């Protein structure tokens, strides 16, 4: 896997381990495969991150993201005022559609989820607050990349994750896209053409967030 290089070797390697585990719980052999590090290096870094609560072991002994990251992600999200302002609009979007709703902002070449509400359905999309996802995949990423559609929203079907569809709309202030609001869920409920049903409530949520956050149009 490709590693981001800052010039501080141990930080870069620790970040690579966290990124590898972000893809899902993994044993030591899998961690070696994902990072390209030696077994000794991967074990040393993962064990150190575990001590600091950034990683943990699941029931099968695999490395998984630790609870401290959850707390840090929530703390980081609170530093984005728009996330707090979006609360009511996201709740309404979830309740109206019955699907999970998220708010994303751009962070370099990624998008970060700064607010997330889960669908009440047992089978649902789960995007944790603080999760970092690629810009080039999914409707939210495409919105934040500047893609514009006349309908006011963008649709993604099985693009970032097989079996998942999403619809996203831009939150715009002074002609700049500052965030993206999304609704996502299994294709079997959203269908392979979710725009007509889910696009209007997502666009409505975007407008509500602009108003609630006091953003200038």
DAQUI-V130988 format. One record per residue. N is the residue number from 0. SS is DSSP state (h for helix, s for strand, l for the rest). PHI is phi in radians with two decimals (* if undefined). OMEGA is omega in whole degrees, 0 to 359 (* if undefined). Layout:
n: <N/N>
ss: <SS/SS>
phi: <PHI/PHI>
omega: <OMEGA/OMEGA>
This chain:
n: <0/1/2/3/4/5/6/7/8/9/10/11/12/13/14/15/16/17/18/19/20/21/22/23/24/25/26/27/28/29/30/31/32/33/34/35/36/37/38/39/40/41/42/43/44/45/46/47/48/49/50/51/52/53/54/55/56/57/58/59/60/61/62/63/64/65/66/67/68/69/70/71/72/73/74/75/76/77/78/79/80/81/82/83/84/85/86/87/88/89/90/91/92/93/94/95/96/97/98/99/100/101/102/103/104/105/106/107/108/109/110/111/112/113/114/115/116/117/118/119/120/121/122/123/124/125/126/127/128/129/130/131/132/133/134/135/136/137/138/139/140/141/142/143/144/145/146/147/148/149/150/151/152/153/154/155/156/157/158/159/160/161/162/163/164/165/166/167/168/169/170/171/172/173/174/175/176/177/178/179/180/181/182/183/184/185/186/187/188/189/190/191/192/193/194/195/196/197/198/199/200/201/202/203/204/205/206/207/208/209/210/211/212/213/214/215/216>
ss: <l/l/l/l/l/l/l/l/h/h/h/h/h/h/h/h/h/h/h/h/h/h/l/l/l/s/l/h/h/h/h/h/h/h/h/l/l/l/h/h/h/h/h/h/h/h/h/h/h/h/h/l/l/l/s/s/s/l/l/l/l/l/s/s/s/l/h/h/h/h/h/h/h/h/h/h/h/h/l/l/h/h/h/h/h/l/h/h/h/h/h/h/h/h/h/h/h/l/l/s/s/s/s/s/s/s/s/l/l/s/s/s/s/s/s/s/s/l/l/l/l/l/l/l/l/l/l/l/l/l/l/s/s/s/l/l/l/l/h/h/h/h/h/h/l/l/l/l/l/l/l/l/l/s/s/s/s/l/l/l/l/l/l/s/s/s/s/s/s/s/s/s/s/l/l/s/s/s/s/s/s/s/s/s/s/s/h/h/h/h/l/l/l/l/h/h/h/h/h/h/h/h/h/h/h/h/h/h/h/h/h/h/h/l/l/l/l>
phi: <*/-1.41/-1.87/-1.32/-1.94/-1.83/1.78/-1.86/-0.91/-1.18/-1.18/-1.04/-1.20/-1.11/-1.12/-1.12/-1.14/-1.08/-1.10/-1.15/-1.32/-1.02/-1.24/2.42/-0.91/-2.61/-1.40/-1.08/-1.07/-1.16/-1.14/-1.07/-1.16/-1.25/-1.65/1.43/-1.41/-1.17/-1.04/-1.14/-1.16/-1.07/-1.16/-1.09/-1.18/-1.12/-1.15/-1.16/-1.15/-1.16/-1.03/-1.52/1.37/-1.48/-2.23/-2.55/-1.86/-1.50/-1.08/-1.72/1.42/-1.45/-1.34/-2.40/-1.11/-1.53/-1.15/-1.13/-1.14/-1.08/-1.11/-1.16/-1.11/-1.15/-1.13/-1.11/-1.08/-1.16/-1.37/-1.80/-0.96/-1.10/-1.13/-1.19/-1.14/-1.43/-0.92/-1.15/-1.15/-1.14/-1.09/-1.14/-1.05/-1.08/-1.21/-1.22/-1.58/1.35/-2.08/-1.20/-2.16/-2.41/-2.16/-2.10/-2.20/-1.46/-2.41/1.14/-1.65/-2.13/-2.11/-2.03/-1.41/-1.81/-2.77/-2.64/-2.20/-1.56/-1.11/-1.31/-1.20/-1.09/-1.64/-2.64/-1.46/-2.12/-2.13/-1.23/-1.04/1.72/-1.11/-1.91/-2.22/-1.22/-1.22/-1.39/-2.22/1.63/-1.12/-1.09/-1.15/-1.19/-1.07/-1.22/-1.43/1.76/-1.19/-2.16/-2.18/-1.07/-1.24/1.59/-2.56/-2.19/-1.94/-2.32/-2.26/1.11/-1.48/-1.57/-2.51/-1.02/1.51/-2.06/-2.08/-2.60/-2.33/-2.33/-2.32/-1.39/-1.85/-2.01/-2.32/0.92/1.17/-2.03/-1.35/-1.77/-2.89/-2.33/-1.85/-2.37/-2.20/-2.53/-3.13/-1.15/-0.99/-1.09/-1.74/-1.34/1.36/-1.52/-2.39/-1.40/-0.98/-1.00/-1.49/-1.83/-1.07/-1.01/-1.16/-1.24/-1.10/-1.09/-1.11/-1.06/-1.12/-1.14/-1.19/-1.01/-1.19/-1.14/-1.47/1.18/-1.32/-1.43/-1.37>
omega: <182/182/173/184/177/184/176/192/185/177/179/181/178/178/178/178/179/179/180/180/177/179/179/179/186/175/184/180/179/178/176/181/183/184/186/178/174/181/181/181/180/181/181/181/181/179/179/178/177/178/182/177/180/170/176/174/177/184/179/179/180/176/177/180/185/183/180/177/178/179/180/179/179/178/179/180/180/178/177/183/182/180/179/181/184/188/183/181/178/180/179/179/178/184/181/183/185/183/181/181/182/173/182/169/181/176/183/180/179/169/182/177/182/175/184/176/185/175/176/180/177/177/186/174/178/174/184/172/183/180/179/184/181/179/189/181/177/184/180/179/180/175/182/177/177/178/183/176/182/180/181/179/179/182/175/180/179/186/180/182/181/177/183/175/178/176/183/177/181/169/192/174/180/176/178/177/183/180/176/175/188/167/184/180/181/181/183/176/181/183/179/175/187/185/184/182/188/180/181/178/177/177/178/179/179/180/180/179/177/181/183/181/181/180/179/181/*>
